[in-house]
Amino acid sequence: MTVRRLAHFSLSQLRPVLEDAGWDVECGDALSAEVTDAHGHFRLTVDKSGRILLKFTTMMNHSPGKVIHTNGRTYALQSESFDITHVATTIASISEFDQALSDMMSLALPAS
């Protein structure tokens, strides 16, 4: 998924905003942040050109586990299914970030 570059700004301005909202943030050449809530797991990447990628992962199916004994060994098996949604955009300035992130998170959530 590609989006065009619009700006060049400091990512350090975004760090406290995200941390105050409960995100775990790493900031280097790009900003990476993660948060898990009742809906699922969000992973956010922002680069200095204003490109934003949000990856949302939610569990769709969680089957009961089972224990299998074979060849003298015991194995525990469990199956899980996940849905992954990617949302991308570009912002031209830091002032657009809050609205863009809010929109992206809303778009990533499954329709009720």
N, CA, C and O atoms as a DFTB+ gen file, in Angstrom:
448 C
 N C O
     1  1       0.851      -1.153       0.000
     2  2       0.000       0.000       0.000
     3  2       0.909       1.233       0.000
     4  3       1.778       1.355       0.864
     5  1       0.724       2.125      -0.938
     6  2       1.564       3.317      -0.993
     7  2       0.713       4.575      -0.950
     8  3      -0.407       4.611      -1.460
     9  1       1.270       5.596      -0.332
    10  2       0.668       6.925      -0.330
    11  2       1.795       7.918      -0.589
    12  3       2.948       7.658      -0.243
    13  1       1.466       9.038      -1.189
    14  2       2.510       9.987      -1.559
    15  2       2.974      10.810      -0.365
    16  3       2.252      10.961       0.621
    17  1       4.179      11.336      -0.469
    18  2       4.773      12.152       0.585
    19  2       4.299      13.587       0.437
    20  3       4.283      14.126      -0.669
    21  1       3.913      14.208       1.541
    22  2       3.415      15.574       1.490
    23  2       4.277      16.566       2.267
    24  3       4.272      17.754       1.946
    25  1       5.007      16.118       3.264
    26  2       5.649      17.062       4.170
    27  2       6.973      16.519       4.671
    28  3       7.421      15.443       4.276
    29  1       7.579      17.290       5.547
    30  2       8.764      16.842       6.270
    31  2       8.688      17.492       7.645
    32  3       8.861      18.704       7.771
    33  1       8.429      16.690       8.678
    34  2       8.309      17.250      10.010
    35  2       8.922      16.323      11.043
    36  3       9.250      15.171      10.758
    37  1       9.067      16.852      12.249
    38  2       9.669      16.105      13.349
    39  2       8.648      15.171      13.971
    40  3       7.549      15.590      14.336
    41  1       9.008      13.929      14.088
    42  2       8.117      12.934      14.685
    43  2       8.065      13.027      16.203
    44  3       7.136      12.512      16.825
    45  1       9.052      13.678      16.801
    46  2       9.108      13.760      18.263
    47  2       7.893      14.478      18.842
    48  3       7.573      14.284      20.014
    49  1       7.213      15.300      18.052
    50  2       6.012      15.989      18.519
    51  2       4.853      15.022      18.724
    52  3       3.958      15.289      19.526
    53  1       4.860      13.909      18.011
    54  2       3.773      12.941      18.116
    55  2       3.925      12.014      19.320
    56  3       2.935      11.510      19.851
    57  1       5.156      11.794      19.742
    58  2       5.421      10.834      20.813
    59  2       4.594      11.104      22.072
    60  3       3.895      10.200      22.530
    61  1       4.643      12.322      22.658
    62  2       3.872      12.529      23.889
    63  2       2.361      12.407      23.694
    64  3       1.652      11.969      24.600
    65  1       1.873      12.787      22.532
    66  2       0.440      12.671      22.247
    67  2       0.014      11.213      22.316
    68  3      -0.993      10.880      22.940
    69  1       0.784      10.351      21.672
    70  2       0.458       8.924      21.660
    71  2       0.674       8.282      23.026
    72  3      -0.152       7.485      23.472
    73  1       1.766       8.618      23.690
    74  2       2.031       8.039      25.018
    75  2       0.944       8.437      26.008
    76  3       0.526       7.617      26.825
    77  1       0.479       9.684      25.946
    78  2      -0.598      10.126      26.837
    79  2      -1.894       9.356      26.577
    80  3      -2.728       9.213      27.471
    81  1      -2.056       8.863      25.350
    82  2      -3.246       8.078      24.992
    83  2      -3.059       6.584      25.260
    84  3      -3.942       5.785      24.947
    85  1      -1.916       6.200      25.837
    86  2      -1.699       4.799      26.214
    87  2      -0.933       3.955      25.217
    88  3      -0.804       2.747      25.413
    89  1      -0.420       4.554      24.152
    90  2       0.353       3.813      23.156
    91  2       1.780       3.600      23.646
    92  3       2.328       4.461      24.334
    93  1       2.391       2.465      23.304
    94  2       3.821       2.223      23.491
    95  2       4.502       2.741      22.239
    96  3       4.169       2.309      21.136
    97  1       5.458       3.666      22.387
    98  2       6.014       4.382      21.245
    99  2       7.527       4.205      21.162
   100  3       8.228       4.255      22.173
   101  1       8.019       3.998      19.940
   102  2       9.445       4.025      19.622
   103  2       9.623       5.044      18.521
   104  3       8.866       5.060      17.550
   105  1      10.634       5.906      18.671
   106  2      10.831       6.953      17.685
   107  2      12.282       6.925      17.204
   108  3      13.214       7.044      18.000
   109  1      12.458       6.766      15.890
   110  2      13.763       6.790      15.245
   111  2      13.600       7.468      13.905
   112  3      13.099       8.590      13.831
   113  1      14.016       6.799      12.846
   114  2      13.796       7.340      11.501
   115  2      12.305       7.407      11.177
   116  3      11.867       8.235      10.378
   117  1      11.540       6.531      11.806
   118  2      10.079       6.542      11.711
   119  2       9.546       6.322      13.119
   120  3      10.246       5.789      13.980
   121  1       8.324       6.730      13.344
   122  2       7.689       6.499      14.631
   123  2       6.865       5.221      14.528
   124  3       6.106       5.037      13.577
   125  1       7.018       4.347      15.510
   126  2       6.218       3.125      15.600
   127  2       5.518       3.132      16.947
   128  3       6.128       3.438      17.972
   129  1       4.249       2.799      16.941
   130  2       3.491       2.780      18.190
   131  2       2.510       1.622      18.157
   132  3       2.028       1.226      17.095
   133  1       2.219       1.082      19.343
   134  2       1.298      -0.040      19.457
   135  2       0.398       0.148      20.668
   136  3       0.816       0.676      21.698
   137  1      -0.836      -0.289      20.525
   138  2      -1.762      -0.314      21.646
   139  2      -2.754      -1.455      21.411
   140  3      -3.134      -1.746      20.277
   141  1      -3.156      -2.082      22.496
   142  2      -4.170      -3.127      22.437
   143  2      -5.340      -2.676      23.299
   144  3      -5.157      -2.241      24.436
   145  1      -6.531      -2.782      22.751
   146  2      -7.722      -2.449      23.524
   147  2      -8.752      -3.567      23.353
   148  3      -8.428      -4.644      22.851
   149  1      -9.970      -3.312      23.763
   150  2     -11.019      -4.339      23.708
   151  2     -11.324      -4.780      22.280
   152  3     -11.828      -5.885      22.078
   153  1     -11.031      -3.945      21.288
   154  2     -11.300      -4.271      19.886
   155  2     -10.221      -5.160      19.271
   156  3     -10.516      -5.996      18.418
   157  1      -8.966      -4.980      19.704
   158  2      -7.856      -5.730      19.130
   159  2      -6.554      -4.967      19.283
   160  3      -6.406      -4.143      20.186
   161  1      -5.615      -5.247      18.395
   162  2      -4.271      -4.668      18.469
   163  2      -4.052      -3.699      17.299
   164  3      -4.272      -4.043      16.138
   165  1      -3.615      -2.483      17.635
   166  2      -3.311      -1.464      16.637
   167  2      -1.805      -1.256      16.596
   168  3      -1.157      -1.144      17.637
   169  1      -1.246      -1.206      15.378
   170  2       0.173      -0.870      15.175
   171  2       0.215       0.287      14.189
   172  3      -0.332       0.204      13.089
   173  1       0.868       1.362      14.597
   174  2       0.921       2.594      13.833
   175  2       2.357       2.889      13.427
   176  3       3.272       2.761      14.240
   177  1       2.557       3.281      12.176
   178  2       3.868       3.721      11.701
   179  2       3.681       5.062      11.008
   180  3       2.798       5.221      10.165
   181  1       4.524       6.025      11.372
   182  2       4.487       7.355      10.758
   183  2       5.907       7.693      10.341
   184  3       6.835       7.546      11.138
   185  1       6.095       8.148       9.097
   186  2       7.431       8.573       8.684
   187  2       7.492      10.099       8.620
   188  3       6.469      10.774       8.738
   189  1       8.698      10.637       8.431
   190  2       8.919      12.085       8.447
   191  2       8.256      12.813       7.293
   192  3       8.157      14.040       7.308
   193  1       7.803      12.074       6.297
   194  2       7.111      12.680       5.158
   195  2       5.605      12.764       5.376
   196  3       4.873      13.233       4.505
   197  1       5.144      12.309       6.536
   198  2       3.729      12.387       6.843
   199  2       2.912      11.187       6.414
   200  3       1.684      11.209       6.503
   201  1       3.574      10.144       5.952
   202  2       2.835       8.928       5.582
   203  2       2.512       8.154       6.855
   204  3       3.373       7.961       7.714
   205  1       1.272       7.720       6.963
   206  2       0.805       6.995       8.145
   207  2       0.221       5.662       7.701
   208  3      -0.565       5.595       6.756
   209  1       0.618       4.604       8.397
   210  2       0.050       3.280       8.156
   211  2      -0.439       2.734       9.484
   212  3       0.313       2.679      10.457
   213  1      -1.692       2.336       9.520
   214  2      -2.278       1.719      10.693
   215  2      -2.620       0.280      10.349
   216  3      -3.294       0.019       9.353
   217  1      -2.159      -0.650      11.167
   218  2      -2.473      -2.066      10.999
   219  2      -3.292      -2.484      12.216
   220  3      -2.854      -2.335      13.357
   221  1      -4.482      -3.007      11.955
   222  2      -5.373      -3.441      13.018
   223  2      -5.572      -4.943      12.926
   224  3      -5.953      -5.465      11.878
   225  1      -5.312      -5.638      14.030
   226  2      -5.455      -7.089      14.076
   227  2      -6.469      -7.446      15.155
   228  3      -6.369      -6.993      16.295
   229  1      -7.437      -8.256      14.781
   230  2      -8.428      -8.709      15.750
   231  2      -8.638     -10.217      15.603
   232  3      -8.568     -10.760      14.500
   233  1      -8.893     -10.877      16.719
   234  2      -9.124     -12.316      16.685
   235  2     -10.547     -12.578      16.216
   236  3     -11.501     -12.004      16.740
   237  1     -10.675     -13.438      15.242
   238  2     -11.982     -13.776      14.692
   239  2     -12.530     -15.068      15.294
   240  3     -13.736     -15.205      15.500
   241  1     -11.637     -16.007      15.571
   242  2     -12.068     -17.314      16.035
   243  2     -10.994     -17.877      16.952
   244  3      -9.804     -17.833      16.642
   245  1     -11.425     -18.393      18.060
   246  2     -10.517     -18.991      19.035
   247  2     -11.121     -20.336      19.437
   248  3     -12.064     -20.395      20.226
   249  1     -10.572     -21.399      18.891
   250  2     -11.137     -22.718      19.186
   251  2     -10.597     -23.231      20.521
   252  3      -9.502     -22.863      20.946
   253  1     -11.381     -24.084      21.168
   254  2     -10.880     -24.676      22.409
   255  2      -9.639     -25.523      22.108
   256  3      -9.555     -26.182      21.072
   257  1      -8.714     -25.491      23.005
   258  2      -7.506     -26.278      22.820
   259  2      -7.767     -27.759      23.039
   260  3      -8.785     -28.152      23.610
   261  1      -6.836     -28.563      22.578
   262  2      -6.946     -29.997      22.818
   263  2      -5.556     -30.552      23.059
   264  3      -4.550     -29.990      22.626
   265  1      -5.531     -31.662      23.756
   266  2      -4.272     -32.339      24.071
   267  2      -4.233     -33.634      23.277
   268  3      -5.197     -34.399      23.262
   269  1      -3.101     -33.869      22.614
   270  2      -2.931     -35.083      21.819
   271  2      -1.693     -35.811      22.325
   272  3      -0.649     -35.207      22.570
   273  1      -1.837     -37.116      22.474
   274  2      -0.718     -37.963      22.885
   275  2      -0.321     -38.807      21.679
   276  3      -1.149     -39.533      21.129
   277  1       0.912     -38.716      21.278
   278  2       1.393     -39.522      20.163
   279  2       2.888     -39.790      20.318
   280  3       3.655     -38.915      20.719
   281  1       3.279     -41.006      19.995
   282  2       4.685     -41.423      20.056
   283  2       5.342     -41.099      21.395
   284  3       6.498     -40.676      21.442
   285  1       4.593     -41.300      22.487
   286  2       5.143     -41.104      23.819
   287  2       5.285     -39.640      24.228
   288  3       5.913     -39.346      25.245
   289  1       4.724     -38.736      23.469
   290  2       4.847     -37.316      23.770
   291  2       3.460     -36.697      23.821
   292  3       2.547     -37.139      23.124
   293  1       3.307     -35.663      24.657
   294  2       2.039     -34.940      24.766
   295  2       2.170     -33.600      24.067
   296  3       3.142     -32.871      24.266
   297  1       1.170     -33.283      23.241
   298  2       1.158     -32.010      22.501
   299  2      -0.131     -31.251      22.818
   300  3      -1.205     -31.847      22.891
   301  1      -0.019     -29.948      23.004
   302  2      -1.186     -29.081      23.167
   303  2      -1.388     -28.335      21.858
   304  3      -0.456     -27.724      21.335
   305  1      -2.601     -28.385      21.334
   306  2      -2.925     -27.708      20.076
   307  2      -4.032     -26.695      20.294
   308  3      -4.980     -26.945      21.038
   309  1      -3.904     -25.562      19.646
   310  2      -4.956     -24.558      19.675
   311  2      -4.926     -23.806      18.355
   312  3      -3.856     -23.506      17.824
   313  1      -6.097     -23.506      17.832
   314  2      -6.214     -22.816      16.556
   315  2      -6.866     -21.456      16.775
   316  3      -7.843     -21.336      17.514
   317  1      -6.307     -20.417      16.115
   318  2      -6.859     -19.074      16.186
   319  2      -6.910     -18.490      14.780
   320  3      -6.026     -18.748      13.964
   321  1      -7.939     -17.709      14.502
   322  2      -8.048     -17.013      13.222
   323  2      -8.081     -15.513      13.488
   324  3      -8.742     -15.051      14.418
   325  1      -7.360     -14.757      12.660
   326  2      -7.274     -13.313      12.832
   327  2      -7.714     -12.593      11.576
   328  3      -7.616     -13.125      10.470
   329  1      -8.201     -11.374      11.758
   330  2      -8.512     -10.481      10.657
   331  2      -7.549      -9.303      10.766
   332  3      -7.397      -8.724      11.842
   333  1      -6.902      -8.947       9.664
   334  2      -5.950      -7.840       9.649
   335  2      -6.429      -6.813       8.641
   336  3      -6.712      -7.138       7.488
   337  1      -6.515      -5.560       9.094
   338  2      -6.937      -4.456       8.248
   339  2      -5.829      -3.410       8.221
   340  3      -5.291      -3.042       9.265
   341  1      -5.487      -2.930       7.020
   342  2      -4.496      -1.860       6.858
   343  2      -5.216      -0.608       6.382
   344  3      -6.069      -0.669       5.496
   345  1      -4.865       0.535       6.979
   346  2      -5.394       1.828       6.556
   347  2      -4.196       2.757       6.393
   348  3      -3.359       2.847       7.292
   349  1      -4.103       3.450       5.256
   350  2      -2.972       4.343       5.005
   351  2      -3.473       5.705       4.544
   352  3      -4.504       5.817       3.881
   353  1      -2.720       6.736       4.910
   354  2      -3.003       8.096       4.455
   355  2      -1.725       8.920       4.576
   356  3      -0.680       8.417       4.989
   357  1      -1.827      10.170       4.214
   358  2      -0.717      11.107       4.355
   359  2      -1.254      12.402       4.941
   360  3      -2.330      12.869       4.569
   361  1      -0.484      12.980       5.867
   362  2      -0.840      14.280       6.419
   363  2       0.207      15.301       5.977
   364  3       1.365      14.956       5.738
   365  1      -0.215      16.554       5.872
   366  2       0.693      17.619       5.446
   367  2       1.313      18.345       6.629
   368  3       2.337      19.011       6.483
   369  1       0.690      18.218       7.815
   370  2       1.248      18.862       9.007
   371  2       0.834      18.081      10.253
   372  3      -0.111      17.292      10.227
   373  1       1.552      18.317      11.331
   374  2       1.273      17.644      12.600
   375  2      -0.147      17.962      13.071
   376  3      -0.786      17.127      13.710
   377  1      -0.637      19.148      12.766
   378  2      -1.974      19.541      13.226
   379  2      -3.071      18.629      12.673
   380  3      -4.166      18.580      13.234
   381  1      -2.801      17.914      11.592
   382  2      -3.778      16.996      11.003
   383  2      -3.753      15.612      11.646
   384  3      -4.639      14.796      11.392
   385  1      -2.748      15.343      12.475
   386  2      -2.523      13.983      12.969
   387  2      -3.689      13.432      13.779
   388  3      -4.158      12.326      13.509
   389  1      -4.167      14.191      14.773
   390  2      -5.223      13.668      15.659
   391  2      -6.457      13.223      14.880
   392  3      -6.987      12.137      15.113
   393  1      -6.911      14.065      13.956
   394  2      -8.102      13.720      13.180
   395  2      -7.839      12.524      12.269
   396  3      -8.680      11.635      12.134
   397  1      -6.653      12.512      11.641
   398  2      -6.315      11.399      10.751
   399  2      -6.282      10.081      11.522
   400  3      -6.817       9.076      11.055
   401  1      -5.654      10.079      12.703
   402  2      -5.583       8.849      13.497
   403  2      -6.970       8.407      13.934
   404  3      -7.288       7.219      13.867
   405  1      -7.788       9.328      14.373
   406  2      -9.157       8.986      14.778
   407  2      -9.931       8.372      13.616
   408  3     -10.602       7.353      13.782
   409  1      -9.836       8.991      12.440
   410  2     -10.516       8.455      11.259
   411  2     -10.007       7.073      10.903
   412  3     -10.794       6.176      10.599
   413  1      -8.684       6.894      10.939
   414  2      -8.086       5.614      10.569
   415  2      -8.528       4.500      11.507
   416  3      -8.828       3.390      11.067
   417  1      -8.567       4.803      12.808
   418  2      -8.973       3.778      13.772
   419  2     -10.443       3.417      13.569
   420  3     -10.812       2.248      13.679
   421  1     -11.274       4.397      13.279
   422  2     -12.692       4.121      13.017
   423  2     -12.863       3.281      11.755
   424  3     -13.675       2.356      11.724
   425  1     -12.104       3.603      10.725
   426  2     -12.196       2.841       9.474
   427  2     -11.707       1.411       9.645
   428  3     -12.202       0.505       8.974
   429  1     -10.746       1.196      10.528
   430  2     -10.167      -0.137      10.717
   431  2     -11.109      -1.084      11.453
   432  3     -11.063      -2.298      11.255
   433  1     -11.967      -0.516      12.306
   434  2     -12.865      -1.360      13.087
   435  2     -13.951      -1.946      12.204
   436  3     -14.459      -1.269      11.310
   437  1     -14.312      -3.205      12.448
   438  2     -15.380      -3.814      11.669
   439  2     -16.699      -3.077      11.914
   440  3     -16.956      -2.598      13.019
   441  1     -17.517      -2.991      10.889
   442  2     -18.835      -2.341      11.015
   443  2     -19.691      -3.147      11.981
   444  3     -19.707      -4.377      11.939
   445  1     -20.390      -2.451      12.836
   446  2     -21.246      -3.132      13.832
   447  2     -22.598      -3.441      13.254
   448  3     -23.448      -4.009      13.940
